[in-house]
Amino acid sequence: MTTWVGRTAVEIAAAVRDKQATPREVVAEHLARIERLDGRIGAFRVVRAEAALAEADEVAARGDLAELPLAGVPVAVKDNLGVRGESMRVGSAATPDTPAGADHVTVARLRAAGAVVVGLTNVPELCVFGTTEGVHGTARNPWDTSRTAGGSSGGSAAAVAAGMVPVALGNDGMGSLRIPAANCGLVTVKPGHGVVPAGIGDGDWFGMSENGPLATTVADARLMLSVLADGEAVRRDGEPGALRIAVSVRSPLAGVTVSAPYAGAARDAAGVLMKAGHQVRRADPRYPLSLGVTSLAHWTAGTAVDAGGLDARLLTRRTRVHAALGRRFLNGVRGGTAREDLRRRLEPFFEEHDVLLTPALARRSPRSEPWHERGWLRNVLVNTNYSPLTPPWNLTGWPAMAVPFGTLPSGAPAAVQLVGRPGSETELLRVAEQLEGLRPWRRTAPLD
């Protein structure tokens, strides 16, 4: 008997289109794996078992089945995007437990392409932090369940890394796709601004938040991004020519250092790309000393907006403090020029280089603890010290990827980050595909 758990989205969709598998049997196998493993992992807040099987049958009956790019592919959706008929709790007790009347546009696009939503995944409250735990559940790293999956798309990343779904939908406001992808050994793309519809929370954190895929292969990430994207944003047309690649292992934030395993991963990836024919050299972007303040202001102000209509008494203390600080920054963020100043400062770097290669994280993920019960400052310090490399590219609105590369001393995956100028998603995917071909990674955690 053919098993579909552990197969890629590309493989599953091809098999369903060719009538080698039915959407129901594919979805049922993944639901069985969720039932068996998620008690250990905590990826899902809601599992839509009956609804997903019924929707799988609807996909099978579609007249356009042979043309569907995601035919019968089970997907998980981050719990800050609307799924018709399901409540959207965003990791909080303060949000209403009322069913969504319609799918978010990205969910609608996945369903139109033949995907089946099997569940909604856990997030930290209001998707603020880089660890995923709270009143609705705790998402653990499938490679080491004593550690967090990361955040805020932690549940989505954990679901994919555990083989409970081949791909998942998440989003990224300060690293919320790249952080959990790097922790869990996955590929992700934070697209540049305007490539994929956002509509996240109340204002997309001032346009910094982007929806994107979590996958185990570059081909799956490309496929899902092509379904989510507007227009011809993602193409596949051959190998990349020789690119000018800058490698930097410097933290963008003053006072934060990058650990040896992650710096080593970036240097090793640079060596692989150099041997592949690219022009690779060491070069650090001119990050301003004010970057830490700019990041904190936008991070907290985005939370202040999202918390605005909620009962503060039902929010955790760390979220209340975060939002209260953000209210002080709101006017400056709305009327300021810090983001445009940062773009102007970094644009010359990307005139000299096509791609920036960095470590994806500064150190391995924190232990899986009830961080939502810890103080605000402790949370901020932990988040900042392990994930300082992602926020600049939300502030600029430029595309960035996390790609598995190498391993940590614990045996868990390490990862690198690829960054490009606006419109370079296809270029970044090609570079990632070269890394994948030259240094393949284990696609899912050894849980069985």
C-alpha positions as a Markdown table, in Angstrom:
| # | Residue | x | y | z |
|---|---|---|---|---|
| 1 | Met | 0.0 | 0.0 | 0.0 |
| 2 | Thr | 1.3 | 3.4 | -1.0 |
| 3 | Thr | 1.7 | 5.8 | 1.9 |
| 4 | Trp | 1.3 | 9.6 | 1.3 |
| 5 | Val | 2.6 | 10.8 | 4.6 |
| 6 | Gly | 6.1 | 12.1 | 4.1 |
| 7 | Arg | 5.5 | 12.8 | 0.4 |
| 8 | Thr | 5.9 | 16.3 | -1.0 |
| 9 | Ala | 3.0 | 18.5 | -2.1 |
| 10 | Val | 4.3 | 18.3 | -5.6 |
| 11 | Glu | 4.2 | 14.5 | -5.5 |
| 12 | Ile | 0.8 | 14.3 | -3.9 |
| 13 | Ala | -0.9 | 16.7 | -6.3 |
| 14 | Ala | 0.6 | 14.9 | -9.3 |
| 15 | Ala | -0.7 | 11.6 | -7.9 |
| 16 | Val | -4.2 | 12.9 | -7.3 |
| 17 | Arg | -4.4 | 14.6 | -10.7 |
| 18 | Asp | -3.3 | 11.3 | -12.3 |
| 19 | Lys | -5.9 | 9.3 | -10.3 |
| 20 | Gln | -3.2 | 7.3 | -8.5 |
| 21 | Ala | -4.6 | 8.5 | -5.2 |
| 22 | Thr | -7.8 | 10.1 | -4.0 |
| 23 | Pro | -7.9 | 13.3 | -1.9 |
| 24 | Arg | -9.8 | 11.4 | 0.8 |
| 25 | Glu | -7.1 | 8.7 | 1.3 |
| 26 | Val | -4.3 | 11.4 | 1.3 |
| 27 | Val | -6.2 | 13.5 | 3.8 |
| 28 | Ala | -7.2 | 10.5 | 6.0 |
| 29 | Glu | -3.5 | 9.4 | 6.3 |
| 30 | His | -2.4 | 12.8 | 7.4 |
| 31 | Leu | -5.3 | 13.1 | 9.9 |
| 32 | Ala | -4.2 | 9.8 | 11.4 |
| 33 | Arg | -0.7 | 11.0 | 11.8 |
| 34 | Ile | -2.0 | 14.2 | 13.5 |
| 35 | Glu | -4.0 | 12.1 | 15.9 |
| 36 | Arg | -1.0 | 10.0 | 16.7 |
| 37 | Leu | 1.6 | 12.7 | 17.1 |
| 38 | Asp | 0.1 | 16.0 | 17.9 |
| 39 | Gly | -0.2 | 15.3 | 21.6 |
| 40 | Arg | 3.6 | 15.4 | 21.7 |
| 41 | Ile | 4.0 | 18.3 | 19.3 |
| 42 | Gly | 1.1 | 20.7 | 20.0 |
| 43 | Ala | 1.0 | 22.1 | 16.4 |
| 44 | Phe | -2.8 | 22.4 | 16.1 |
| 45 | Arg | -5.4 | 24.4 | 18.0 |
| 46 | Val | -8.2 | 22.9 | 15.8 |
| 47 | Val | -8.2 | 19.7 | 13.7 |
| 48 | Arg | -11.0 | 19.7 | 11.1 |
| 49 | Ala | -11.2 | 15.9 | 10.7 |
| 50 | Glu | -14.8 | 15.5 | 9.5 |
| 51 | Ala | -14.9 | 18.8 | 7.6 |
| 52 | Ala | -11.5 | 18.0 | 5.9 |
| 53 | Leu | -12.7 | 14.6 | 4.7 |
| 54 | Ala | -15.9 | 16.1 | 3.3 |
| 55 | Glu | -13.9 | 18.8 | 1.5 |
| 56 | Ala | -11.5 | 16.2 | 0.2 |
| 57 | Asp | -14.5 | 14.5 | -1.5 |
| 58 | Glu | -15.5 | 17.8 | -2.9 |
| 59 | Val | -12.1 | 18.2 | -4.5 |
| 60 | Ala | -12.3 | 14.7 | -6.0 |
| 61 | Ala | -15.6 | 15.6 | -7.6 |
| 62 | Arg | -14.3 | 18.8 | -9.2 |
| 63 | Gly | -14.4 | 18.9 | -13.0 |
| 64 | Asp | -11.1 | 20.7 | -13.1 |
| 65 | Leu | -9.2 | 18.2 | -10.9 |
| 66 | Ala | -6.6 | 17.5 | -13.6 |
| 67 | Glu | -5.6 | 21.1 | -13.6 |
| 68 | Leu | -5.4 | 21.8 | -9.9 |
| 69 | Pro | -1.8 | 22.6 | -8.8 |
| 70 | Leu | -2.5 | 21.5 | -5.1 |
| 71 | Ala | -5.0 | 18.8 | -5.9 |
| 72 | Gly | -5.8 | 16.9 | -2.6 |
| 73 | Val | -2.8 | 18.4 | -0.7 |
| 74 | Pro | -3.5 | 18.7 | 3.0 |
| 75 | Val | -2.5 | 22.1 | 4.4 |
| 76 | Ala | -2.5 | 23.7 | 7.9 |
| 77 | Val | -3.4 | 27.4 | 8.4 |
| 78 | Lys | -2.0 | 29.7 | 11.0 |
| 79 | Asp | -4.6 | 30.8 | 13.5 |
| 80 | Asn | -4.6 | 34.4 | 12.5 |
| 81 | Leu | -6.1 | 33.9 | 9.1 |
| 82 | Gly | -9.8 | 33.3 | 8.6 |
| 83 | Val | -11.0 | 29.8 | 7.7 |
| 84 | Arg | -14.7 | 29.7 | 6.9 |
| 85 | Gly | -16.7 | 28.1 | 9.7 |
| 86 | Glu | -13.9 | 28.1 | 12.2 |
| 87 | Ser | -13.1 | 30.7 | 14.9 |
| 88 | Met | -9.8 | 32.7 | 14.7 |
| 89 | Arg | -8.4 | 33.0 | 18.2 |
| 90 | Val | -4.9 | 34.3 | 17.4 |
| 91 | Gly | -3.5 | 32.6 | 20.5 |
| 92 | Ser | -5.6 | 34.6 | 23.0 |
| 93 | Ala | -8.4 | 34.3 | 25.4 |
| 94 | Ala | -9.4 | 37.9 | 24.5 |
| 95 | Thr | -10.5 | 37.1 | 21.0 |
| 96 | Pro | -14.1 | 36.0 | 20.1 |
| 97 | Asp | -14.9 | 32.3 | 19.7 |
| 98 | Thr | -17.1 | 32.9 | 16.7 |
| 99 | Pro | -16.9 | 31.2 | 13.3 |
| 100 | Ala | -15.4 | 33.1 | 10.4 |
| 101 | Gly | -17.9 | 33.9 | 7.7 |
| 102 | Ala | -15.4 | 33.6 | 4.9 |
| 103 | Asp | -11.9 | 32.4 | 4.1 |
| 104 | His | -9.0 | 34.8 | 4.1 |
| 105 | Val | -8.0 | 35.5 | 0.5 |
| 106 | Thr | -4.9 | 33.3 | 0.9 |
| 107 | Val | -6.9 | 30.4 | 2.2 |
| 108 | Ala | -9.4 | 30.8 | -0.6 |
| 109 | Arg | -6.6 | 30.7 | -3.1 |
| 110 | Leu | -5.2 | 27.5 | -1.6 |
| 111 | Arg | -8.7 | 25.9 | -1.7 |
| 112 | Ala | -9.3 | 27.0 | -5.3 |
| 113 | Ala | -6.0 | 25.3 | -6.2 |
| 114 | Gly | -7.3 | 22.0 | -4.7 |
| 115 | Ala | -5.8 | 22.1 | -1.2 |
| 116 | Val | -7.7 | 20.8 | 1.8 |
| 117 | Val | -7.4 | 22.6 | 5.2 |
| 118 | Val | -7.0 | 20.0 | 7.9 |
| 119 | Gly | -6.6 | 22.4 | 10.8 |
| 120 | Leu | -5.6 | 25.7 | 12.4 |
| 121 | Thr | -2.2 | 25.9 | 14.1 |
| 122 | Asn | -1.1 | 27.3 | 17.4 |
| 123 | Val | 0.4 | 30.8 | 17.7 |
| 124 | Pro | 1.6 | 33.0 | 20.6 |
| 125 | Glu | -0.9 | 35.6 | 21.7 |
| 126 | Leu | -1.5 | 38.1 | 18.9 |
| 127 | Cys | 1.4 | 36.5 | 17.1 |
| 128 | Val | 3.8 | 38.8 | 19.0 |
| 129 | Phe | 6.7 | 36.6 | 20.1 |
| 130 | Gly | 9.2 | 34.1 | 18.6 |
| 131 | Thr | 8.1 | 31.2 | 20.8 |
| 132 | Thr | 4.6 | 29.6 | 20.5 |
| 133 | Glu | 2.8 | 28.9 | 23.7 |
| 134 | Gly | -0.4 | 30.2 | 25.4 |
| 135 | Val | -3.9 | 29.4 | 26.6 |
| 136 | His | -4.7 | 27.4 | 23.4 |
| 137 | Gly | -1.6 | 25.2 | 23.3 |
| 138 | Thr | 2.2 | 24.9 | 23.1 |
| 139 | Ala | 4.0 | 24.1 | 19.8 |
| 140 | Arg | 7.2 | 22.2 | 20.3 |
| 141 | Asn | 10.1 | 21.6 | 17.9 |
| 142 | Pro | 9.7 | 18.1 | 16.4 |
| 143 | Trp | 13.5 | 17.8 | 16.3 |
| 144 | Asp | 13.7 | 18.3 | 20.1 |
| 145 | Thr | 10.5 | 18.6 | 21.9 |
| 146 | Ser | 12.2 | 20.1 | 24.9 |
| 147 | Arg | 12.5 | 23.3 | 22.8 |
| 148 | Thr | 10.0 | 25.7 | 21.2 |
| 149 | Ala | 9.1 | 25.4 | 17.6 |
| 150 | Gly | 9.6 | 29.2 | 17.4 |
| 151 | Gly | 7.0 | 31.7 | 16.5 |
| 152 | Ser | 4.8 | 33.2 | 15.6 |
| 153 | Ser | 4.1 | 30.6 | 12.9 |
| 154 | Gly | 5.3 | 27.9 | 15.3 |
| 155 | Gly | 2.3 | 25.6 | 15.0 |
| 156 | Ser | 2.4 | 25.6 | 11.2 |
| 157 | Ala | 6.2 | 24.9 | 11.2 |
| 158 | Ala | 5.8 | 22.1 | 13.7 |
| 159 | Ala | 3.0 | 20.5 | 11.7 |
| 160 | Val | 5.2 | 20.4 | 8.6 |
| 161 | Ala | 8.4 | 19.3 | 10.3 |
| 162 | Ala | 6.5 | 16.4 | 12.0 |
| 163 | Gly | 5.1 | 15.3 | 8.6 |
| 164 | Met | 1.5 | 16.0 | 9.7 |
| 165 | Val | 1.0 | 18.1 | 6.6 |
| 166 | Pro | 3.4 | 18.6 | 3.6 |
| 167 | Val | 2.9 | 22.3 | 3.5 |
| 168 | Ala | 1.4 | 25.0 | 5.8 |
| 169 | Leu | 0.4 | 28.7 | 5.6 |
| 170 | Gly | 2.0 | 31.2 | 8.0 |
| 171 | Asn | 3.0 | 34.8 | 8.0 |
| 172 | Asp | 5.9 | 37.0 | 9.0 |
| 173 | Gly | 5.9 | 40.4 | 10.7 |
| 174 | Met | 9.4 | 40.4 | 12.3 |
| 175 | Gly | 10.6 | 36.9 | 11.3 |
| 176 | Ser | 7.5 | 34.8 | 12.2 |
| 177 | Leu | 8.0 | 32.5 | 9.2 |
| 178 | Arg | 11.8 | 32.4 | 9.1 |
| 179 | Ile | 12.3 | 31.9 | 12.8 |
| 180 | Pro | 10.2 | 28.7 | 13.1 |
| 181 | Ala | 11.3 | 27.4 | 9.7 |
| 182 | Ala | 15.0 | 27.8 | 10.8 |
| 183 | Asn | 14.2 | 26.0 | 14.1 |
| 184 | Cys | 12.3 | 23.2 | 12.4 |
| 185 | Gly | 14.5 | 22.6 | 9.4 |
| 186 | Leu | 12.0 | 24.0 | 6.8 |
| 187 | Val | 12.1 | 26.2 | 3.7 |
| 188 | Thr | 10.1 | 29.4 | 3.8 |
| 189 | Val | 9.8 | 32.6 | 1.8 |
| 190 | Lys | 8.8 | 35.9 | 3.3 |
| 191 | Pro | 7.8 | 37.6 | 0.0 |
| 192 | Gly | 8.4 | 41.2 | -0.7 |
| 193 | His | 5.7 | 43.7 | -0.1 |
| 194 | Gly | 2.7 | 43.3 | -2.4 |
| 195 | Val | 3.6 | 39.9 | -3.9 |
| 196 | Val | 1.0 | 38.0 | -1.8 |
| 197 | Pro | -2.1 | 39.6 | -0.3 |
| 198 | Ala | -1.6 | 40.4 | 3.4 |
| 199 | Gly | -4.7 | 41.3 | 5.4 |
| 200 | Ile | -3.2 | 40.2 | 8.7 |
| 201 | Gly | -4.6 | 41.7 | 11.8 |
| 202 | Asp | -5.6 | 45.3 | 11.8 |
| 203 | Gly | -3.2 | 46.9 | 9.3 |
| 204 | Asp | -0.5 | 44.2 | 8.7 |
| 205 | Trp | 1.8 | 45.8 | 11.3 |
| 206 | Phe | 2.1 | 48.9 | 9.1 |
| 207 | Gly | 2.6 | 46.8 | 6.0 |
| 208 | Met | 5.5 | 44.7 | 7.5 |
| 209 | Ser | 3.6 | 41.4 | 7.7 |
| 210 | Glu | 3.5 | 39.0 | 4.7 |
| 211 | Asn | 1.8 | 35.7 | 4.2 |
| 212 | Gly | 3.9 | 32.8 | 2.9 |
| 213 | Pro | 4.6 | 29.0 | 2.7 |
| 214 | Leu | 6.3 | 26.6 | 5.0 |
| 215 | Ala | 7.6 | 23.5 | 3.2 |
| 216 | Thr | 10.2 | 20.7 | 3.3 |
| 217 | Thr | 11.5 | 21.4 | -0.2 |
| 218 | Val | 12.2 | 24.4 | -2.4 |
| 219 | Ala | 9.9 | 23.0 | -5.0 |
| 220 | Asp | 7.0 | 22.9 | -2.6 |
| 221 | Ala | 7.7 | 26.4 | -1.3 |
| 222 | Arg | 7.8 | 27.6 | -4.9 |
| 223 | Leu | 4.5 | 25.8 | -5.8 |
| 224 | Met | 2.7 | 27.2 | -2.8 |
| 225 | Leu | 4.0 | 30.7 | -3.3 |
| 226 | Ser | 2.9 | 30.6 | -6.9 |
| 227 | Val | -0.6 | 29.8 | -5.8 |
| 228 | Leu | -0.6 | 32.5 | -3.1 |
| 229 | Ala | 1.0 | 35.2 | -5.2 |
| 230 | Asp | -0.5 | 37.9 | -7.4 |
| 231 | Gly | 0.4 | 37.7 | -11.1 |
| 232 | Glu | 3.6 | 36.3 | -12.3 |
| 233 | Ala | 5.7 | 36.8 | -9.2 |
| 234 | Val | 7.2 | 33.3 | -9.1 |
| 235 | Arg | 8.6 | 31.6 | -12.2 |
| 236 | Arg | 11.0 | 28.7 | -12.8 |
| 237 | Asp | 13.2 | 29.2 | -15.8 |
| 238 | Gly | 16.5 | 27.5 | -15.4 |
| 239 | Glu | 19.5 | 27.7 | -13.2 |
| 240 | Pro | 20.7 | 31.0 | -11.9 |
| 241 | Gly | 23.7 | 32.6 | -13.6 |
| 242 | Ala | 26.7 | 33.7 | -11.6 |
| 243 | Leu | 25.3 | 36.0 | -8.9 |
| 244 | Arg | 27.1 | 38.5 | -6.6 |
| 245 | Ile | 26.5 | 37.1 | -3.2 |
| 246 | Ala | 27.5 | 38.8 | 0.0 |
| 247 | Val | 28.0 | 36.7 | 3.1 |
| 248 | Ser | 27.6 | 38.4 | 6.5 |
| 249 | Val | 27.7 | 36.8 | 9.9 |
| 250 | Arg | 27.3 | 40.1 | 11.8 |
| 251 | Ser | 24.2 | 40.7 | 13.9 |
| 252 | Pro | 22.2 | 43.7 | 12.7 |
| 253 | Leu | 21.5 | 44.6 | 16.3 |
| 254 | Ala | 24.3 | 46.1 | 18.4 |
| 255 | Gly | 25.2 | 44.0 | 21.4 |
| 256 | Val | 23.8 | 40.7 | 20.0 |
| 257 | Thr | 26.3 | 38.1 | 18.8 |
| 258 | Val | 25.8 | 35.1 | 16.5 |
| 259 | Ser | 26.8 | 31.7 | 17.9 |
| 260 | Ala | 29.5 | 29.6 | 16.2 |
| 261 | Pro | 27.2 | 27.0 | 14.7 |
| 262 | Tyr | 25.0 | 29.5 | 12.9 |
| 263 | Ala | 27.9 | 31.6 | 11.7 |
| 264 | Gly | 29.6 | 28.4 | 10.5 |
| 265 | Ala | 26.5 | 27.4 | 8.6 |
| 266 | Ala | 26.5 | 30.7 | 6.7 |
| 267 | Arg | 30.2 | 30.4 | 5.9 |
| 268 | Asp | 29.8 | 26.8 | 4.8 |
| 269 | Ala | 26.9 | 27.8 | 2.5 |
| 270 | Ala | 29.0 | 30.6 | 1.1 |
| 271 | Gly | 31.7 | 28.1 | 0.2 |
| 272 | Val | 29.1 | 25.8 | -1.5 |
| 273 | Leu | 27.8 | 28.7 | -3.6 |
| 274 | Met | 31.3 | 29.8 | -4.5 |
| 275 | Lys | 32.1 | 26.4 | -5.8 |
| 276 | Ala | 28.8 | 26.5 | -7.8 |
| 277 | Gly | 30.2 | 29.5 | -9.7 |
| 278 | His | 28.9 | 32.5 | -7.8 |
| 279 | Gln | 30.9 | 35.5 | -6.9 |
| 280 | Val | 30.9 | 35.3 | -3.1 |
| 281 | Arg | 32.6 | 37.8 | -0.8 |
| 282 | Arg | 32.4 | 38.9 | 2.8 |
| 283 | Ala | 30.4 | 42.1 | 3.2 |
| 284 | Asp | 28.3 | 43.6 | 5.9 |
| 285 | Pro | 25.3 | 45.8 | 5.2 |
| 286 | Arg | 25.5 | 49.2 | 6.9 |
| 287 | Tyr | 22.9 | 48.6 | 9.6 |
| 288 | Pro | 22.3 | 51.8 | 11.6 |
| 289 | Leu | 22.8 | 51.8 | 15.3 |
| 290 | Ser | 19.2 | 52.9 | 15.6 |
| 291 | Leu | 17.9 | 49.7 | 14.1 |
| 292 | Gly | 17.1 | 48.2 | 17.5 |
| 293 | Val | 14.9 | 51.1 | 18.5 |
| 294 | Thr | 13.2 | 51.2 | 15.1 |
| 295 | Ser | 12.5 | 47.5 | 15.4 |
| 296 | Leu | 11.1 | 47.7 | 18.9 |
| 297 | Ala | 8.9 | 50.7 | 18.0 |
| 298 | His | 7.3 | 49.0 | 15.0 |
| 299 | Trp | 7.0 | 45.6 | 16.8 |
| 300 | Thr | 5.2 | 47.1 | 19.8 |
| 301 | Ala | 3.1 | 49.6 | 17.9 |
| 302 | Gly | 1.8 | 46.8 | 15.7 |
| 303 | Thr | 0.7 | 44.9 | 18.8 |
| 304 | Ala | -0.9 | 48.1 | 20.2 |
| 305 | Val | -3.1 | 48.3 | 17.1 |
| 306 | Asp | -4.1 | 44.6 | 17.2 |
| 307 | Ala | -4.9 | 44.8 | 20.9 |
| 308 | Gly | -6.9 | 47.9 | 20.5 |
| 309 | Gly | -10.4 | 46.4 | 20.4 |
| 310 | Leu | -9.7 | 43.6 | 22.9 |
| 311 | Asp | -10.4 | 43.3 | 26.7 |
| 312 | Ala | -7.0 | 43.9 | 28.2 |
| 313 | Arg | -8.0 | 42.0 | 31.3 |
| 314 | Leu | -8.0 | 38.8 | 29.1 |
| 315 | Leu | -4.6 | 39.4 | 27.6 |
| 316 | Thr | -1.4 | 38.0 | 29.2 |
| 317 | Arg | 0.8 | 40.4 | 31.1 |
| 318 | Arg | 3.6 | 40.3 | 28.5 |
| 319 | Thr | 1.1 | 41.3 | 25.8 |
| 320 | Arg | -0.4 | 44.1 | 27.8 |
| 321 | Val | 3.0 | 45.6 | 28.5 |
| 322 | His | 4.0 | 45.2 | 24.8 |
| 323 | Ala | 0.9 | 46.9 | 23.6 |
| 324 | Ala | 1.2 | 49.7 | 26.3 |
| 325 | Leu | 4.7 | 50.5 | 25.2 |
| 326 | Gly | 3.6 | 50.4 | 21.5 |
| 327 | Arg | 0.9 | 53.0 | 22.1 |
| 328 | Arg | 3.7 | 55.5 | 23.0 |
| 329 | Phe | 5.3 | 54.8 | 19.6 |
| 330 | Leu | 2.2 | 54.9 | 17.5 |
| 331 | Asn | 2.4 | 58.4 | 16.3 |
| 332 | Gly | 6.1 | 58.2 | 15.5 |
| 333 | Val | 5.6 | 55.0 | 13.6 |
| 334 | Arg | 2.7 | 56.3 | 11.6 |
| 335 | Gly | 4.3 | 59.5 | 10.7 |
| 336 | Gly | 7.9 | 58.7 | 10.8 |
| 337 | Thr | 10.5 | 58.0 | 8.1 |
| 338 | Ala | 12.6 | 55.4 | 9.8 |
| 339 | Arg | 11.7 | 52.6 | 7.4 |
| 340 | Glu | 12.3 | 54.7 | 4.3 |
| 341 | Asp | 15.6 | 55.9 | 5.8 |
| 342 | Leu | 16.6 | 52.3 | 6.3 |
| 343 | Arg | 15.7 | 51.4 | 2.7 |
| 344 | Arg | 17.8 | 54.3 | 1.4 |
| 345 | Arg | 20.7 | 53.3 | 3.6 |
| 346 | Leu | 20.6 | 49.6 | 2.4 |
| 347 | Glu | 19.8 | 50.1 | -1.3 |
| 348 | Pro | 23.5 | 50.8 | -2.3 |
| 349 | Phe | 24.5 | 47.5 | -0.8 |
| 350 | Phe | 22.0 | 45.7 | -3.1 |
| 351 | Glu | 23.3 | 47.7 | -6.1 |
| 352 | Glu | 26.7 | 46.0 | -5.4 |
| 353 | His | 25.3 | 42.6 | -4.5 |
| 354 | Asp | 22.4 | 40.5 | -5.8 |
| 355 | Val | 21.9 | 38.3 | -2.7 |
| 356 | Leu | 22.8 | 38.6 | 1.0 |
| 357 | Leu | 23.5 | 35.4 | 2.8 |
| 358 | Thr | 23.4 | 35.4 | 6.6 |
| 359 | Pro | 22.7 | 33.0 | 9.4 |
| 360 | Ala | 19.0 | 32.6 | 9.9 |
| 361 | Leu | 19.2 | 32.7 | 13.7 |
| 362 | Ala | 21.9 | 33.7 | 16.2 |
| 363 | Arg | 21.4 | 30.6 | 18.4 |
| 364 | Arg | 19.2 | 27.6 | 18.8 |
| 365 | Ser | 15.6 | 27.9 | 19.9 |
| 366 | Pro | 14.8 | 28.5 | 23.6 |
| 367 | Arg | 13.5 | 25.8 | 25.8 |
| 368 | Ser | 9.8 | 25.1 | 25.5 |
| 369 | Glu | 8.5 | 26.8 | 28.7 |
| 370 | Pro | 5.3 | 28.8 | 29.6 |
| 371 | Trp | 6.8 | 32.0 | 28.2 |
| 372 | His | 3.4 | 33.6 | 28.2 |
| 373 | Glu | 3.6 | 33.5 | 32.0 |
| 374 | Arg | 7.0 | 35.1 | 32.1 |
| 375 | Gly | 7.7 | 38.8 | 32.3 |
| 376 | Trp | 7.8 | 41.1 | 29.3 |
| 377 | Leu | 11.5 | 42.0 | 29.5 |
| 378 | Arg | 12.6 | 38.4 | 29.8 |
| 379 | Asn | 10.6 | 37.5 | 26.7 |
| 380 | Val | 12.0 | 40.4 | 24.7 |
| 381 | Leu | 15.6 | 39.6 | 25.7 |
| 382 | Val | 15.2 | 35.9 | 24.8 |
| 383 | Asn | 13.6 | 36.8 | 21.4 |
| 384 | Thr | 16.1 | 39.4 | 20.5 |
| 385 | Asn | 19.2 | 37.3 | 21.4 |
| 386 | Tyr | 18.2 | 34.4 | 19.3 |
| 387 | Ser | 16.5 | 36.0 | 16.3 |
| 388 | Pro | 18.2 | 39.4 | 15.5 |
| 389 | Leu | 18.7 | 38.7 | 11.8 |
| 390 | Thr | 15.1 | 38.8 | 10.5 |
| 391 | Pro | 13.5 | 42.1 | 11.4 |
| 392 | Pro | 15.4 | 44.4 | 9.0 |
| 393 | Trp | 13.8 | 42.8 | 6.0 |
| 394 | Asn | 10.3 | 43.4 | 7.3 |
| 395 | Leu | 11.1 | 47.0 | 7.9 |
| 396 | Thr | 12.4 | 47.3 | 4.3 |
| 397 | Gly | 9.6 | 45.1 | 2.9 |
| 398 | Trp | 12.2 | 43.1 | 0.8 |
| 399 | Pro | 12.0 | 39.3 | 0.2 |
| 400 | Ala | 13.9 | 36.9 | 2.5 |
| 401 | Met | 14.1 | 33.2 | 2.9 |
| 402 | Ala | 15.1 | 30.7 | 5.5 |
| 403 | Val | 16.8 | 27.5 | 4.1 |
| 404 | Pro | 18.0 | 24.5 | 6.1 |
| 405 | Phe | 21.8 | 24.1 | 6.0 |
| 406 | Gly | 23.9 | 21.9 | 8.2 |
| 407 | Thr | 23.2 | 20.8 | 11.7 |
| 408 | Leu | 23.7 | 22.1 | 15.2 |
| 409 | Pro | 25.7 | 20.2 | 17.8 |
| 410 | Ser | 22.5 | 18.8 | 19.1 |
| 411 | Gly | 21.7 | 17.2 | 15.7 |
| 412 | Ala | 18.8 | 19.6 | 15.0 |
| 413 | Pro | 18.9 | 21.5 | 11.7 |
| 414 | Ala | 20.8 | 24.8 | 11.3 |
| 415 | Ala | 19.7 | 27.3 | 8.7 |
| 416 | Val | 20.7 | 30.3 | 6.6 |
| 417 | Gln | 18.9 | 33.3 | 5.4 |
| 418 | Leu | 18.8 | 34.6 | 1.9 |
| 419 | Val | 17.8 | 38.3 | 1.2 |
| 420 | Gly | 17.3 | 40.1 | -2.1 |
| 421 | Arg | 16.1 | 43.3 | -3.5 |
| 422 | Pro | 12.4 | 43.9 | -4.4 |
| 423 | Gly | 11.1 | 41.4 | -7.0 |
| 424 | Ser | 13.9 | 38.9 | -6.4 |
| 425 | Glu | 11.8 | 36.0 | -5.1 |
| 426 | Thr | 12.5 | 33.8 | -8.1 |
| 427 | Glu | 16.2 | 34.5 | -7.8 |
| 428 | Leu | 16.3 | 33.6 | -4.1 |
| 429 | Leu | 14.3 | 30.4 | -4.8 |
| 430 | Arg | 16.9 | 29.4 | -7.4 |
| 431 | Val | 19.8 | 29.9 | -5.0 |
| 432 | Ala | 17.9 | 28.0 | -2.3 |
| 433 | Glu | 17.4 | 25.2 | -4.8 |
| 434 | Gln | 21.1 | 25.1 | -5.5 |
| 435 | Leu | 21.9 | 24.7 | -1.8 |
| 436 | Glu | 19.3 | 22.0 | -1.6 |
| 437 | Gly | 20.8 | 20.1 | -4.5 |
| 438 | Leu | 24.3 | 20.4 | -3.3 |
| 439 | Arg | 23.6 | 19.9 | 0.4 |
| 440 | Pro | 20.3 | 18.0 | 0.8 |
| 441 | Trp | 18.6 | 18.0 | 4.2 |
| 442 | Arg | 16.5 | 15.5 | 6.0 |
| 443 | Arg | 13.0 | 16.7 | 5.3 |
| 444 | Thr | 11.1 | 15.8 | 8.5 |
| 445 | Ala | 12.1 | 15.0 | 12.1 |
| 446 | Pro | 12.7 | 11.4 | 13.1 |
| 447 | Leu | 9.6 | 10.9 | 15.3 |
| 448 | Asp | 8.6 | 7.4 | 14.4 |
